[in-house]
């Protein structure tokens, strides 16, 4: 029996976490900045999520905490640090 690979909207997942803490406008700005810093146009895999999360983890305040949480989620979903 084969198992279908997990399909996930990685961008929506990351944005949801940022939006819940920062609000929509700051979440969008923060997401754009972290994507740019990670050299990504979008998040399409656990590895991308990890790279994105590492950028957040280098920022201040609650953004740093979200970065740590997203890093853990990325590793749990197959990313390798």
Phi, psi and omega in degrees: 000132177259147180252130178295139178297150180297130174255131185213141172271091185299320179298314181297320179300310181295316181297320180302318180293316179294315182299321181298332183257321189260341189089160190298311184296312181292325178297316179297314180297317181294319180296315179300316180297311182295321176299313180299315180296328179277354181075028183245150171264331177202170179257116185239002182201171176297323179296318176296318179300319179297314179299316178299313182297325178295327176293317178298320183296340177272359180266181184263164170065217182297332180299320178300317179295319177297320177301318178296317179295317180291327176299315178298315179300318180299315180295319179296336181258012171116354179291148177245117181299000000 
